Amino acid sequence: MATAISFENVVKRYHDIYAVNDVSCEIEAGSIVALLGPNGAGKTTAISIMLGLTKPTSGRVRAFGEDPMRRAARRHYGVMLQQVGLPQKVRVGELVDWFRSFYDAPLSTDALLDMADLRDLARKEAVKLSGGQQRRLQFAMAMAGNPRILFLDEPTTGMDISSRRGFWDYLRKFAKERDRTIILTTHHLDEAETIADRVLVMQKGRVIADGSVDALKRQAGNRYVSFWAGEVVTEDMIAGLPHVNEVRWSGRHVRITTDSPDDVLRAVILANLDVSGFEVSQGQLEDAFVSLTARDEEEDGTVFDGRRPR
Ligand SMILES: Nc1ncnc2c1ncn2[C@@H]1O[C@H](COP(=O)(O)OP(=O)(O)OP(=O)(O)O)[C@@H](O)[C@H]1O
Protein backbone atom coordinates (compact mmCIF):
# COMPACT_ATOMS: atom_id res chain seq x y z
CA MET A 1 0.00 0.00 0.00
CA ALA A 2 1.40 3.42 -0.98
CA THR A 3 2.04 6.04 1.67
CA ALA A 4 -0.03 9.20 1.29
CA ILE A 5 1.43 11.25 4.15
CA SER A 6 4.51 10.61 6.25
CA PHE A 7 5.72 12.44 9.34
CA GLU A 8 9.23 11.75 10.64
CA ASN A 9 10.01 13.24 14.04
CA VAL A 10 8.02 16.35 13.25
CA VAL A 11 8.21 19.19 15.76
CA LYS A 12 6.44 22.55 15.63
CA ARG A 13 7.39 24.86 18.40
CA TYR A 14 5.92 28.26 19.26
CA HIS A 15 8.29 29.74 21.88
CA ASP A 16 8.02 27.28 24.77
CA ILE A 17 4.89 25.50 23.43
CA TYR A 18 5.35 22.30 21.46
CA ALA A 19 2.20 22.38 19.29
CA VAL A 20 3.48 19.20 17.59
CA ASN A 21 6.03 17.28 19.61
CA ASP A 22 8.13 14.68 17.81
CA VAL A 23 5.36 13.01 15.82
CA SER A 24 6.19 10.13 13.49
CA CYS A 25 3.50 8.32 11.54
CA GLU A 26 2.53 7.16 8.09
CA ILE A 27 -0.92 7.43 6.56
CA GLU A 28 -1.67 4.81 3.95
CA ALA A 29 -3.27 5.81 0.66
CA GLY A 30 -6.92 4.78 0.57
CA SER A 31 -7.44 5.00 4.31
CA ILE A 32 -9.81 7.19 6.28
CA VAL A 33 -8.04 8.65 9.27
CA ALA A 34 -9.64 10.65 12.06
CA LEU A 35 -7.42 13.01 14.02
CA LEU A 36 -8.89 13.47 17.48
CA GLY A 37 -7.79 15.25 20.61
CA PRO A 38 -8.86 17.80 23.20
CA ASN A 39 -8.63 21.54 22.50
CA GLY A 40 -5.05 22.66 21.99
CA ALA A 41 -3.81 19.10 21.33
CA GLY A 42 -2.10 20.09 18.07
CA LYS A 43 -4.56 18.76 15.46
CA THR A 44 -4.91 21.99 13.48
CA THR A 45 -1.15 22.52 13.52
CA ALA A 46 -0.55 18.94 12.32
CA ILE A 47 -3.04 19.38 9.47
CA SER A 48 -1.57 22.77 8.60
CA ILE A 49 1.87 21.12 8.34
CA MET A 50 0.44 18.38 6.11
CA LEU A 51 -1.09 21.08 3.91
CA GLY A 52 2.24 22.91 3.62
CA LEU A 53 0.76 26.02 5.25
CA THR A 54 2.97 25.74 8.34
CA LYS A 55 6.67 24.89 8.23
CA PRO A 56 7.74 22.46 10.94
CA THR A 57 10.51 23.57 13.30
CA SER A 58 12.23 20.25 12.61
CA GLY A 59 11.48 16.85 11.13
CA ARG A 60 10.41 15.66 7.69
CA VAL A 61 6.96 15.66 6.08
CA ARG A 62 6.05 14.10 2.76
CA ALA A 63 2.85 13.85 0.72
CA PHE A 64 3.15 11.11 -1.88
CA GLY A 65 6.90 11.49 -1.49
CA GLU A 66 6.91 15.24 -2.06
CA ASP A 67 7.41 18.20 0.26
CA PRO A 68 3.95 19.70 0.93
CA MET A 69 5.48 23.19 0.90
CA ARG A 70 5.88 22.65 -2.87
CA ARG A 71 3.07 22.97 -5.38
CA ALA A 72 3.71 19.47 -6.78
CA ALA A 73 2.39 17.91 -3.57
CA ARG A 74 -0.55 20.26 -3.20
CA ARG A 75 -2.06 19.37 -6.55
CA HIS A 76 -3.14 16.11 -4.91
CA TYR A 77 -5.10 17.94 -2.22
CA GLY A 78 -8.73 18.80 -1.68
CA VAL A 79 -9.40 20.88 1.41
CA MET A 80 -12.53 21.70 3.34
CA LEU A 81 -11.65 24.05 6.18
CA GLN A 82 -13.94 25.27 8.93
CA GLN A 83 -14.62 28.87 8.05
CA VAL A 84 -14.59 29.95 4.45
CA GLY A 85 -16.16 33.17 3.20
CA LEU A 86 -18.22 32.87 0.01
CA PRO A 87 -18.31 35.71 -2.54
CA GLN A 88 -21.50 37.77 -2.94
CA LYS A 89 -23.78 37.48 -5.99
CA VAL A 90 -22.19 34.32 -7.34
CA ARG A 91 -24.40 31.30 -8.03
CA VAL A 92 -23.61 27.84 -6.74
CA GLY A 93 -22.97 26.38 -10.22
CA GLU A 94 -20.72 29.31 -11.17
CA LEU A 95 -18.63 28.92 -8.06
CA VAL A 96 -18.17 25.21 -8.70
CA ASP A 97 -17.14 25.99 -12.29
CA TRP A 98 -14.70 28.61 -11.10
CA PHE A 99 -13.02 26.08 -8.80
CA ARG A 100 -12.89 23.54 -11.62
CA SER A 101 -10.96 26.06 -13.72
CA PHE A 102 -7.97 25.80 -11.34
CA TYR A 103 -7.32 22.18 -12.32
CA ASP A 104 -6.05 20.39 -15.41
CA ALA A 105 -8.42 17.44 -15.10
CA PRO A 106 -11.37 18.49 -12.95
CA LEU A 107 -14.47 16.44 -12.25
CA SER A 108 -17.52 17.58 -14.25
CA THR A 109 -19.79 20.25 -12.78
CA ASP A 110 -22.73 17.86 -12.80
CA ALA A 111 -20.77 15.18 -10.96
CA LEU A 112 -19.69 17.72 -8.33
CA LEU A 113 -23.21 19.11 -7.86
CA ASP A 114 -24.57 15.57 -7.59
CA MET A 115 -22.05 14.39 -5.03
CA ALA A 116 -22.82 17.41 -2.85
CA ASP A 117 -26.57 16.98 -3.48
CA LEU A 118 -26.74 20.54 -4.85
CA ARG A 119 -28.16 19.97 -8.34
CA ASP A 120 -31.46 21.69 -7.43
CA LEU A 121 -29.64 24.66 -5.94
CA ALA A 122 -27.18 25.28 -8.80
CA ARG A 123 -28.78 28.62 -9.72
CA LYS A 124 -29.10 29.91 -6.18
CA GLU A 125 -26.74 32.59 -4.87
CA ALA A 126 -24.10 30.82 -2.75
CA VAL A 127 -24.34 33.27 0.18
CA LYS A 128 -28.10 32.58 0.43
CA LEU A 129 -27.59 28.88 1.13
CA SER A 130 -28.24 27.57 4.64
CA GLY A 131 -25.23 26.72 6.83
CA GLY A 132 -25.46 23.01 6.00
CA GLN A 133 -25.89 23.68 2.27
CA GLN A 134 -22.81 25.93 2.35
CA ARG A 135 -20.82 23.06 3.89
CA ARG A 136 -21.96 20.87 1.01
CA LEU A 137 -20.89 23.54 -1.46
CA GLN A 138 -17.46 23.71 0.20
CA PHE A 139 -17.29 19.96 -0.22
CA ALA A 140 -18.03 20.24 -3.96
CA MET A 141 -15.31 22.90 -4.23
CA ALA A 142 -12.83 20.69 -2.36
CA MET A 143 -13.60 17.83 -4.76
CA ALA A 144 -13.24 19.91 -7.95
CA GLY A 145 -9.72 18.69 -8.77
CA ASN A 146 -10.56 15.02 -8.08
CA PRO A 147 -8.06 15.01 -5.18
CA ARG A 148 -6.04 12.01 -4.00
CA ILE A 149 -6.21 13.29 -0.43
CA LEU A 150 -9.16 15.08 1.08
CA PHE A 151 -8.67 17.11 4.27
CA LEU A 152 -11.85 17.76 6.21
CA ASP A 153 -11.90 19.98 9.28
CA GLU A 154 -15.15 19.46 11.21
CA PRO A 155 -16.95 18.90 7.90
CA THR A 156 -20.49 18.23 9.09
CA THR A 157 -20.92 21.32 11.28
CA GLY A 158 -24.34 22.78 10.47
CA MET A 159 -25.60 19.76 8.53
CA ASP A 160 -28.82 18.06 9.56
CA ILE A 161 -28.87 14.37 10.41
CA SER A 162 -29.85 13.11 6.98
CA SER A 163 -27.26 15.32 5.24
CA ARG A 164 -24.62 14.04 7.65
CA ARG A 165 -25.49 10.45 6.97
CA GLY A 166 -25.55 11.01 3.20
CA PHE A 167 -22.25 12.88 3.40
CA TRP A 168 -20.44 10.08 5.27
CA ASP A 169 -21.99 7.34 3.11
CA TYR A 170 -20.78 9.16 0.05
CA LEU A 171 -17.28 9.73 1.45
CA ARG A 172 -16.80 6.11 2.45
CA LYS A 173 -17.81 4.98 -1.03
CA PHE A 174 -15.59 7.62 -2.60
CA ALA A 175 -12.53 6.60 -0.56
CA LYS A 176 -12.95 2.87 -1.12
CA GLU A 177 -13.93 2.85 -4.80
CA ARG A 178 -11.35 5.36 -5.91
CA ASP A 179 -8.59 4.52 -3.44
CA ARG A 180 -8.62 8.04 -2.03
CA THR A 181 -7.29 9.12 1.35
CA ILE A 182 -9.37 11.13 3.80
CA ILE A 183 -7.95 12.91 6.83
CA LEU A 184 -10.54 14.47 9.07
CA THR A 185 -10.93 16.17 12.40
CA THR A 186 -14.20 16.03 14.23
CA HIS A 187 -15.52 16.54 17.71
CA HIS A 188 -18.38 14.13 16.85
CA LEU A 189 -16.74 10.92 18.01
CA ASP A 190 -19.72 8.88 16.85
CA GLU A 191 -18.95 10.04 13.31
CA ALA A 192 -15.28 9.12 13.65
CA GLU A 193 -16.38 5.75 14.98
CA THR A 194 -18.60 5.12 11.94
CA ILE A 195 -16.24 6.22 9.22
CA ALA A 196 -12.59 6.01 10.30
CA ASP A 197 -10.34 3.04 9.49
CA ARG A 198 -7.84 4.50 11.87
CA VAL A 199 -7.89 7.00 14.70
CA LEU A 200 -4.94 9.11 15.86
CA VAL A 201 -5.46 10.67 19.26
CA MET A 202 -3.30 13.71 19.98
CA GLN A 203 -2.64 15.33 23.33
CA LYS A 204 -0.14 18.10 24.11
CA GLY A 205 1.40 17.82 20.66
CA ARG A 206 2.02 14.08 20.80
CA VAL A 207 0.19 11.10 19.33
CA ILE A 208 -0.94 9.22 22.44
CA ALA A 209 -2.97 6.50 20.72
CA ASP A 210 -3.02 5.15 17.19
CA GLY A 211 -5.12 2.32 15.82
CA SER A 212 -8.51 1.14 14.63
CA VAL A 213 -11.58 2.13 16.63
CA ASP A 214 -11.75 -1.41 18.08
CA ALA A 215 -8.04 -1.40 18.98
CA LEU A 216 -8.43 1.90 20.81
CA LYS A 217 -11.40 0.63 22.74
CA ARG A 218 -9.39 -2.43 23.75
CA GLN A 219 -6.41 -0.28 24.79
CA ALA A 220 -8.61 1.96 26.86
CA GLY A 221 -9.46 -1.22 28.75
CA ASN A 222 -12.94 -0.16 29.75
CA ARG A 223 -15.64 -2.76 29.45
CA TYR A 224 -19.23 -2.35 30.51
CA VAL A 225 -21.69 -4.70 32.14
CA SER A 226 -25.23 -3.42 32.17
CA PHE A 227 -28.54 -4.83 33.36
CA TRP A 228 -31.89 -3.94 34.89
CA ALA A 229 -31.99 -4.19 38.68
CA GLY A 230 -35.10 -5.22 40.66
CA GLU A 231 -36.49 -2.98 43.44
CA VAL A 232 -34.65 -4.86 46.22
CA VAL A 233 -31.21 -4.27 44.69
CA THR A 234 -29.42 -1.38 46.41
CA GLU A 235 -26.56 0.86 45.35
CA ASP A 236 -24.36 -0.65 48.07
CA MET A 237 -24.93 -4.19 46.76
CA ILE A 238 -23.67 -3.18 43.31
CA ALA A 239 -20.81 -1.03 44.56
CA GLY A 240 -19.64 -3.95 46.74
CA LEU A 241 -19.15 -6.33 43.81
CA PRO A 242 -15.55 -7.16 42.83
CA HIS A 243 -13.85 -5.42 39.86
CA VAL A 244 -16.36 -2.56 39.83
CA ASN A 245 -14.61 0.67 38.80
CA GLU A 246 -17.65 2.87 38.35
CA VAL A 247 -21.43 2.49 38.52
CA ARG A 248 -24.00 4.56 36.69
CA TRP A 249 -27.69 4.27 37.56
CA SER A 250 -30.38 5.50 35.14
CA GLY A 251 -33.61 4.72 37.00
CA ARG A 252 -33.32 0.95 37.58
CA HIS A 253 -30.84 0.49 34.74
CA VAL A 254 -27.27 -0.10 35.92
CA ARG A 255 -24.05 0.29 33.94
CA ILE A 256 -20.85 -0.95 35.57
CA THR A 257 -17.42 0.01 34.22
CA THR A 258 -14.99 -2.84 34.81
CA ASP A 259 -11.72 -4.37 33.63
CA SER A 260 -13.19 -7.86 34.10
CA PRO A 261 -16.81 -8.36 32.97
CA ASP A 262 -16.58 -12.13 33.65
CA ASP A 263 -15.81 -11.57 37.34
CA VAL A 264 -18.64 -9.04 37.67
CA LEU A 265 -21.14 -11.42 36.04
CA ARG A 266 -19.97 -14.31 38.21
CA ALA A 267 -20.34 -12.21 41.37
CA VAL A 268 -23.83 -11.02 40.40
CA ILE A 269 -24.95 -14.62 39.84
CA LEU A 270 -23.31 -15.92 43.03
CA ALA A 271 -24.98 -13.15 45.06
CA ASN A 272 -28.29 -14.20 43.50
CA LEU A 273 -29.21 -10.57 42.79
CA ASP A 274 -32.57 -9.81 41.19
CA VAL A 275 -31.31 -8.55 37.82
CA SER A 276 -32.22 -9.15 34.17
CA GLY A 277 -31.25 -8.16 30.61
CA PHE A 278 -27.46 -8.50 30.89
CA GLU A 279 -25.31 -6.84 28.28
CA VAL A 280 -21.52 -6.75 28.03
CA SER A 281 -20.00 -4.14 25.73
CA GLN A 282 -16.87 -2.22 24.97
CA GLY A 283 -18.64 1.11 25.04
CA GLN A 284 -18.28 3.90 22.53
CA LEU A 285 -15.18 5.51 21.07
CA GLU A 286 -16.03 8.49 23.26
CA ASP A 287 -15.51 6.39 26.41
CA ALA A 288 -12.13 5.20 25.09
CA PHE A 289 -11.16 8.77 24.17
CA VAL A 290 -11.96 10.10 27.64
CA SER A 291 -10.10 7.27 29.32
CA LEU A 292 -7.00 7.43 27.05
CA THR A 293 -6.60 11.19 27.39
CA ALA A 294 -7.14 11.04 31.17
CA ARG A 295 -4.61 8.20 31.46
CA ASP A 296 -2.04 10.16 29.46
CA GLU A 297 -2.62 13.14 31.72
CA GLU A 298 -1.75 10.92 34.73
CA GLU A 299 1.05 8.80 33.27
CA ASP A 300 2.42 10.87 30.43
CA GLY A 301 2.63 7.57 28.53
CA THR A 302 2.01 6.67 24.91
CA VAL A 303 -0.36 3.90 23.84
CA PHE A 304 -0.22 2.11 20.52
CA ASP A 305 -1.93 -0.91 19.08
CA GLY A 306 1.38 -2.54 18.25
CA ARG A 307 1.39 -1.74 14.55
CA ARG A 308 3.60 1.30 14.66
CA PRO A 309 5.25 1.82 18.01
CA ARG A 310 7.68 4.75 17.82
N1 LIG B 1 0.44 30.59 15.65
C1 LIG B 1 0.57 30.18 16.91
N2 LIG B 1 1.30 30.86 17.80
C2 LIG B 1 1.46 30.44 19.07
N3 LIG B 1 0.91 29.30 19.57
C3 LIG B 1 0.16 28.57 18.73
C4 LIG B 1 -0.06 28.95 17.37
N4 LIG B 1 -0.85 28.01 16.79
C5 LIG B 1 -1.11 27.09 17.73
N5 LIG B 1 -0.51 27.42 18.89
C6 LIG B 1 -0.55 26.64 20.15
O1 LIG B 1 -0.23 25.30 19.84
C7 LIG B 1 -1.06 24.40 20.57
C8 LIG B 1 -1.81 23.48 19.60
O2 LIG B 1 -2.81 24.24 18.92
P1 LIG B 1 -3.75 23.65 17.78
O3 LIG B 1 -4.59 24.77 17.27
O4 LIG B 1 -2.92 22.90 16.81
O5 LIG B 1 -4.64 22.62 18.63
P2 LIG B 1 -6.00 21.85 18.21
O6 LIG B 1 -5.84 20.44 18.66
O7 LIG B 1 -6.31 22.07 16.78
O8 LIG B 1 -7.08 22.57 19.13
P3 LIG B 1 -8.68 22.85 18.89
O9 LIG B 1 -9.39 21.54 19.05
O10 LIG B 1 -8.99 23.80 20.01
O11 LIG B 1 -8.85 23.45 17.52
C9 LIG B 1 -1.95 25.26 21.44
O12 LIG B 1 -1.35 25.36 22.72
C10 LIG B 1 -1.96 26.59 20.74
O13 LIG B 1 -2.17 27.64 21.65
The ligand as an ORCA input file, in Angstrom:
! r2SCAN-3c Opt
* xyz 0 1
  N       0.436     30.588     15.649
  C       0.567     30.177     16.911
  N       1.295     30.865     17.797
  C       1.459     30.443     19.068
  N       0.910     29.302     19.565
  C       0.160     28.566     18.727
  C      -0.057     28.945     17.369
  N      -0.852     28.010     16.790
  C      -1.110     27.087     17.734
  N      -0.507     27.420     18.894
  C      -0.554     26.643     20.148
  O      -0.234     25.302     19.837
  C      -1.056     24.398     20.567
  C      -1.813     23.482     19.604
  O      -2.811     24.244     18.922
  P      -3.746     23.647     17.783
  O      -4.589     24.773     17.268
  O      -2.923     22.897     16.808
  O      -4.638     22.622     18.630
  P      -6.002     21.854     18.207
  O      -5.835     20.441     18.657
  O      -6.307     22.069     16.784
  O      -7.084     22.574     19.129
  P      -8.684     22.846     18.886
  O      -9.389     21.540     19.054
  O      -8.987     23.800     20.011
  O      -8.846     23.452     17.524
  C      -1.954     25.261     21.443
  O      -1.350     25.361     22.719
  C      -1.961     26.595     20.736
  O      -2.175     27.639     21.654
*
